[in-house]
Amino acid sequence: MLSVLIIGTGGIARLHAEAYRNMGKSVRISGIVDTDRDRAAVFARKHELADAPGFSLYTDYHEALSKGCFDLVSICTPPPFHCAMSIDSLNAGAHVLLEKPMALSLEECDRILEAAEKAGRCVSVMAQNRYDTSKARIHRLISEGYCGRVLYAQAYSAWWRGAEYYDTWHGSWETEGGGCALNLAVHQIDLMLWLAGSIGELTAFIANVNHSNAEVEDLALGIVRFNSGAAAGGLGELLGSTVHHGEGQRLLFQTERAGLAFPFQITASRARTGGTPENDPETVAELTALCDRYPPLAVEGFEGQIRDFVSLIETGATSPFLPDGKSGRAAIEVVMALYKSAAAKRSVDLPLLPDDPFYTRAGLLEHAPYYNRRA
């Protein structure tokens, strides 16, 4: 039985706790940590942990790691704490499941990865949107070559947030590390990289157009050129936003044979004489039938990823869906390149190397565009 420690009892921790509890006797939540003891106690009671044998409640994660013997640590805190908590947990011998974003800089991501390698432990960064049956089916269509090359990819992360959202730790470069690109669009960026391939060049604009109490962006646009994977040589488009009424997340991949979109849709065109288009229902039917051959995921969302991570720890079994520390880092690199491009007002090449100002948190804080700067 794996012993789990959950650090942080905010809203996202509920989903971790529920997923672990749904796994039955193979996993036991043995401890929770929150600096507010009363809040931690409420969380423990709500999830029926308080009276469980061997359960402990802590207000300091260092104490938890020194007193407990945990196989897996779920880190559900704001991102400024991710790096230190991950490294300390890995050094204590635990595997780490880390909420997004992985960290606030590429340097911090690399320190986490180095600690994991030295400790011989695994890191997974939450990217639960991979665990969706329609995305899984499209991933197989693309990765198995049924659609040809990806020519164009579009990832829209469109949300709406009122001013109160930025009255907390959100909205500051120091405490949030960025705006909608880092803390919301990172999900869509992960999916784009997973499905299309890596990015070699990026040009971006960011702005704060509607939140006077935030110094970070509430709107981000990027144009990318892919350099590997199914989309190698193709172009793509990124949107991050907290100004979109009605919200709406969208992914679109235009391939040689068809257009693949989420919410799930397959479209295809063929040429009439002269090259003008007409619908191609045969290709749509073929690709739809291929999708239907792939069984639906047994478990989706948070629980799907957590089950795969537990399976990796217990048996070493890998999954094509499970995001690791390197994929978490890759998404952060795209965001940092986006910030660099916006600040420099030019296109930038990836990867970002350790001597780049946007590799470190200090460099980001110095060079990032500020809006409505906080005192």
C-alpha positions in Angstrom: 0.0 0.0 0.0 1.3 3.4 -1.0 1.4 6.1 1.7 0.5 9.5 0.4 1.1 13.0 1.8 -1.0 15.9 0.4 0.6 19.4 0.9 -2.0 22.1 0.7 -5.7 21.8 1.2 -7.1 24.4 -1.2 -9.6 23.7 -3.8 -7.4 21.6 -6.1 -6.4 19.3 -3.2 -10.0 18.0 -3.1 -9.6 16.4 -6.5 -6.3 14.7 -5.4 -7.9 13.4 -2.3 -10.9 12.0 -4.0 -8.8 10.3 -6.7 -6.6 8.6 -4.0 -9.6 7.5 -2.0 -11.3 6.0 -5.1 -8.3 3.7 -5.6 -9.3 1.7 -2.6 -6.8 -0.2 -0.5 -3.8 0.2 -2.8 -3.3 3.8 -1.6 -3.7 5.4 1.8 -3.6 9.2 2.5 -1.5 9.1 5.6 -1.0 12.8 6.1 -2.0 16.3 5.1 -0.2 19.6 5.5 -1.6 23.1 5.7 -0.2 26.1 7.5 -3.8 26.8 8.8 -4.4 23.9 11.2 -8.2 24.6 11.4 -8.5 24.5 7.6 -6.5 21.2 7.5 -8.8 19.7 10.2 -11.9 20.6 8.2 -10.3 19.0 5.1 -9.5 15.9 7.0 -13.0 15.5 8.3 -14.6 16.2 5.0 -12.6 13.5 3.3 -13.0 11.0 6.3 -9.3 11.0 7.0 -9.2 12.3 10.6 -10.0 8.9 12.2 -8.1 6.7 9.8 -5.4 4.5 11.3 -1.9 6.1 11.0 -3.2 9.4 9.7 -1.5 12.6 10.8 -2.1 16.3 10.3 0.8 18.8 10.0 1.2 22.5 9.7 4.8 22.3 8.5 5.7 20.1 5.6 9.3 19.7 6.8 8.0 18.1 10.0 5.7 15.8 7.9 8.7 14.6 5.8 10.9 14.1 8.8 8.3 12.2 10.9 6.3 10.3 8.2 7.4 7.7 5.7 5.6 8.7 2.5 5.9 7.0 -0.9 4.2 9.7 -2.8 3.7 13.5 -2.1 0.9 15.5 -3.9 1.9 19.2 -3.9 -1.2 21.4 -4.2 0.2 24.8 -3.2 0.7 28.0 -5.1 3.6 27.8 -7.6 6.2 29.8 -5.6 6.5 26.8 -3.2 6.7 24.1 -5.9 10.4 23.9 -6.3 11.5 23.7 -2.7 8.7 21.3 -1.7 9.4 19.0 -4.6 13.1 18.8 -4.0 12.6 18.2 -0.2 10.1 15.5 -0.9 12.3 13.8 -3.5 15.3 14.0 -1.1 13.1 12.3 1.6 12.6 9.4 -0.8 9.1 10.2 -2.1 7.8 10.3 -5.6 6.2 13.7 -6.4 2.9 14.6 -8.1 3.0 18.3 -8.7 0.2 20.7 -9.5 0.7 22.9 -12.6 2.6 25.0 -13.4 5.6 22.9 -12.6 7.6 25.9 -11.3 8.2 29.6 -11.9 11.3 29.2 -14.0 13.2 26.8 -16.1 16.0 26.9 -13.5 13.6 25.6 -10.9 12.3 23.0 -13.2 15.8 21.7 -13.9 16.6 21.6 -10.1 13.5 19.5 -9.6 14.5 17.1 -12.4 18.0 16.9 -11.1 16.8 16.0 -7.6 14.5 13.3 -9.0 17.3 11.8 -11.0 19.7 11.7 -8.0 16.9 10.3 -5.7 15.8 7.7 -8.3 12.2 8.9 -8.0 9.5 10.0 -10.4 7.9 13.3 -11.0 4.6 13.9 -12.7 3.1 17.4 -13.4 -0.7 17.5 -13.4 -2.0 17.7 -17.0 -5.3 16.0 -16.5 -6.8 17.2 -19.7 -4.8 14.5 -21.5 -7.1 12.0 -19.8 -10.1 12.5 -22.1 -11.3 9.8 -24.4 -11.7 12.0 -27.5 -8.2 13.5 -27.0 -6.7 10.1 -26.5 -8.3 8.9 -29.7 -7.0 11.9 -31.7 -3.6 11.4 -30.2 -3.5 7.9 -31.6 -4.8 9.0 -35.0 -1.9 11.5 -35.2 0.8 9.5 -33.6 0.0 6.4 -35.7 0.1 8.4 -38.9 -3.5 8.1 -40.1 -3.8 11.8 -40.7 -0.4 12.6 -42.2 1.5 15.7 -41.1 0.0 18.3 -38.8 0.1 21.5 -40.9 -1.4 24.0 -38.4 -2.3 23.8 -34.7 -4.4 26.1 -32.6 -4.7 26.1 -28.8 -7.2 28.5 -27.3 -7.4 28.9 -23.5 -10.2 31.3 -23.2 -11.5 32.2 -19.7 -13.1 35.1 -17.8 -12.1 36.4 -14.4 -13.4 39.2 -12.4 -11.2 41.7 -10.5 -11.5 39.8 -7.2 -9.5 36.9 -8.8 -6.5 39.2 -8.8 -6.9 40.4 -5.2 -5.2 37.3 -3.9 -1.8 35.8 -4.9 -2.9 35.9 -8.5 -1.9 38.9 -10.5 1.7 39.4 -9.3 4.9 38.4 -11.1 6.4 37.6 -7.7 3.7 35.3 -6.4 2.0 34.0 -9.5 5.0 34.0 -11.8 2.9 35.2 -14.8 -0.7 35.6 -15.8 -3.2 33.7 -18.0 -0.4 32.2 -20.2 1.3 30.5 -17.2 -1.5 29.5 -15.0 -4.3 28.7 -17.4 -3.0 28.3 -21.0 -0.3 26.0 -19.7 -2.9 23.2 -20.0 -3.6 23.9 -23.7 0.1 24.3 -24.3 0.8 20.9 -22.9 -1.8 19.4 -25.1 -0.5 21.1 -28.2 3.0 19.8 -27.5 1.8 16.3 -26.7 -0.3 16.1 -29.9 1.7 18.2 -32.4 5.4 18.3 -31.3 8.0 20.7 -30.0 8.3 24.4 -30.8 11.4 25.9 -32.3 10.4 29.5 -32.8 7.8 31.8 -31.2 6.5 35.4 -31.7 4.1 36.8 -29.0 2.2 39.7 -27.7 0.9 40.0 -24.2 -1.2 42.8 -22.5 -3.3 43.6 -19.5 -6.5 45.0 -21.1 -9.1 44.6 -18.3 -7.7 44.1 -14.8 -6.3 47.3 -13.2 -5.4 45.4 -10.0 -3.0 43.0 -11.8 0.5 43.5 -13.0 0.5 40.4 -15.2 -1.1 39.8 -18.5 -4.8 38.9 -19.0 -4.4 38.4 -22.7 -1.6 36.6 -24.5 -1.2 35.7 -28.2 1.6 33.6 -29.8 2.5 32.3 -33.2 4.8 29.3 -33.3 6.8 27.2 -35.7 7.2 23.6 -34.9 10.6 21.9 -35.3 9.8 18.2 -34.5 7.0 15.7 -34.1 3.9 15.4 -36.3 3.8 19.2 -36.9 7.5 19.6 -37.8 7.8 22.6 -40.2 4.2 23.6 -39.5 2.8 26.7 -37.8 0.6 27.1 -34.7 -1.3 29.7 -32.7 -1.7 30.1 -28.9 -4.2 32.2 -27.0 -4.4 32.7 -23.3 -7.1 34.9 -21.9 -9.1 35.9 -18.8 -11.2 38.4 -20.7 -13.4 36.0 -22.8 -17.0 36.2 -21.9 -18.6 32.7 -22.1 -15.1 31.2 -21.9 -14.5 28.2 -24.1 -11.4 26.1 -24.7 -10.5 24.9 -28.1 -7.9 22.8 -29.8 -7.6 22.5 -33.6 -5.2 20.5 -35.7 -5.3 20.8 -39.5 -3.6 17.8 -40.9 -2.9 16.7 -44.5 -6.1 14.6 -44.5 -8.5 16.2 -42.1 -9.2 18.8 -39.5 -9.4 17.5 -35.9 -11.0 19.6 -33.2 -11.9 19.7 -29.6 -14.8 19.8 -28.7 -14.6 16.6 -30.7 -15.1 17.1 -34.4 -13.6 15.6 -37.6 -13.9 17.4 -40.9 -12.3 16.7 -44.3 -12.2 18.3 -47.7 -11.2 17.1 -51.2 -10.5 19.1 -54.3 -12.9 19.6 -57.2 -11.6 20.3 -60.6 -9.6 23.5 -60.3 -8.8 22.9 -56.7 -11.8 24.3 -54.9 -13.1 22.2 -52.0 -16.0 19.9 -51.4 -16.8 17.8 -48.3 -15.1 14.4 -48.0 -17.5 12.3 -46.1 -15.5 9.1 -46.8 -12.4 10.3 -45.0 -14.5 11.6 -42.1 -16.2 8.1 -41.9 -12.8 6.3 -42.1 -11.2 8.4 -39.3 -14.3 8.3 -37.2 -14.4 4.5 -37.5 -10.7 4.3 -36.5 -11.5 6.5 -33.4 -14.4 4.2 -32.5 -12.0 1.2 -32.5 -10.0 2.7 -29.7 -11.8 1.8 -26.4 -12.8 4.7 -24.1 -10.5 5.5 -21.2 -11.6 3.6 -18.1 -10.9 6.6 -15.9 -10.6 10.2 -17.1 -9.4 13.5 -15.6 -7.4 13.8 -12.3 -8.1 10.2 -11.3 -6.9 8.9 -14.6 -3.5 10.6 -14.3 -3.2 9.7 -10.6 -3.9 6.0 -11.3 -1.3 6.0 -14.1 1.3 7.6 -11.8 0.6 5.1 -9.0 0.9 2.3 -11.5 4.3 3.6 -12.7 5.5 3.7 -9.0 4.2 0.2 -8.2 5.1 -1.6 -11.4 7.2 0.6 -13.6 4.4 0.5 -16.3 4.5 3.6 -18.5 1.5 5.2 -20.2 1.5 7.3 -23.4 -0.8 9.8 -21.5 1.2 10.3 -18.3 3.0 13.6 -18.2 6.4 13.6 -16.6 8.7 16.3 -15.3 10.2 16.9 -18.7 6.8 17.5 -20.3 6.0 19.9 -17.4 9.2 21.7 -18.1 8.5 21.9 -21.8 5.3 23.8 -21.2 7.1 26.2 -18.9 9.7 26.8 -21.6 7.0 27.8 -24.1 5.5 30.3 -21.6 8.9 31.8 -20.8 9.7 32.1 -24.6 6.3 33.9 -25.0 7.2 36.3 -22.2 10.6 36.9 -23.7 9.2 37.6 -27.1 6.7 40.0 -25.8 9.3 41.9 -23.8 11.8 42.0 -26.6 9.2 42.7 -29.3 10.8 40.1 -31.6 10.6 36.4 -32.3 12.7 34.0 -30.1 14.2 30.6 -30.7 13.8 27.6 -28.4 15.4 26.1 -26.4 16.1 28.9 -23.8 19.6 28.2 -22.5 20.8 28.7 -18.9 22.5 32.0 -19.8 19.2 33.5 -21.0 17.6 36.0 -18.6 14.3 34.3 -19.0 15.8 31.0 -17.7 15.8 32.2 -14.1 13.1 33.6 -11.9 15.2 36.7 -11.1 15.6 37.3 -14.8 11.9 37.0 -15.4 11.1 39.5 -12.6 13.6 41.9 -14.0 12.6 41.8 -17.7 8.9 40.8 -17.8 6.4 43.5 -18.9 4.7 45.0 -15.9 1.1 46.4 -15.9 -0.4 48.3 -13.0 2.7 47.5 -11.0 2.0 46.6 -7.4 3.7 48.4 -4.5 
